[in-house]
């Protein structure tokens, strides 16, 4: 499969398909293949726009590069100027890691016989089911990287035999890529600085959010922040002292109740705000397991200062899901026979200080498994 330098954001199906030729083929109910193509194209276009335009876009950036490099450790400081002296040359210490790249596909498996007998309602169901699986996989991959302390490594992740893709700041014993966060505001750190915190008790408390806020702030990330929790912890967080709810659309509020300036409607697939606490806008995301939370600073849609980075195919600038006939199926008798959805991407960490994870069911951290 050849990949050029052009932007693939609009290349969601084969450019060589001819609409007039597709009109010659039809389903049992008379729906032409051209109409099937149009429905699939619309669904993939909407999904590709959603990837960068929903809350995901505020969590990540996109790159086609295989690695990232960043400043670490204590800065050198200034020297007093003298008339004839020359200051000592100084440089920053840097560290870096690799970014994973994995190919994903979803086989629709439309055979020639099936297409002769199928109705458009069945095709639409297949398309919707495939789009859901693609969306769910991306959500799970993003959440997995947020809640996994250990490194990704090995050829399975597209990292070669010795490459590593680590998590956020953590004790040196928990990663093969030691990380000493850059000093900030007079505070220095060491390679045992930990952003994966286990807390006994089994419930979220206001102190959990206070601690997460302080951890982000000490690295120069200023509020407001976002905090992700799962549906199982929503009621607990809503009941905390200091929590400010959003304005419910079906409630007429009096003048004495404080309300958060957030939109409570679903702002992306399976995610919605519920209110604020300790400078965090709290977002419920389906798939986050109970007792887990993650706080971060969003710098805007696809900003390189966001916590995650999604690596895409070389030459691309966006994460794109495409559709084409299965290349291993041979020459199909129908233009859309053996169709499959395909995307190639991997999720890694961009800024190892801009993220702090919490597990409130044990004093020892354990990785979360998104659903």
Secondary structure as UniProt FT lines:
FT   TURN            9..10
FT   TURN            15..16
FT   HELIX           19..22
FT   TURN            23..24
FT   TURN            28..29
FT   HELIX           33..53
FT   HELIX           55..58
FT   STRAND          60..63
FT   STRAND          67..72
FT   STRAND          93..98
FT   STRAND          102..107
FT   HELIX           112..117
FT   HELIX           120..146
FT   STRAND          152..153
FT   HELIX           155..157
FT   TURN            160..162
FT   STRAND          164..165
FT   HELIX           172..174
FT   TURN            185..186
FT   TURN            191..192
FT   STRAND          196..198
FT   TURN            200..201
FT   HELIX           206..217
FT   TURN            218..220
FT   STRAND          225..229
FT   HELIX           231..233
FT   HELIX           234..238
FT   TURN            241..242
FT   STRAND          244..246
FT   TURN            249..250
FT   TURN            255..256
FT   TURN            269..270
FT   STRAND          271..277
FT   TURN            278..279
FT   STRAND          280..285
FT   TURN            286..287
FT   TURN            290..291
FT   STRAND          292..296
FT   TURN            301..302
FT   TURN            304..305
FT   STRAND          308..312
FT   TURN            314..315
FT   STRAND          322..325
FT   TURN            327..328
FT   TURN            335..338
FT   STRAND          339..349
FT   TURN            352..353
FT   STRAND          356..359
FT   TURN            360..361
//
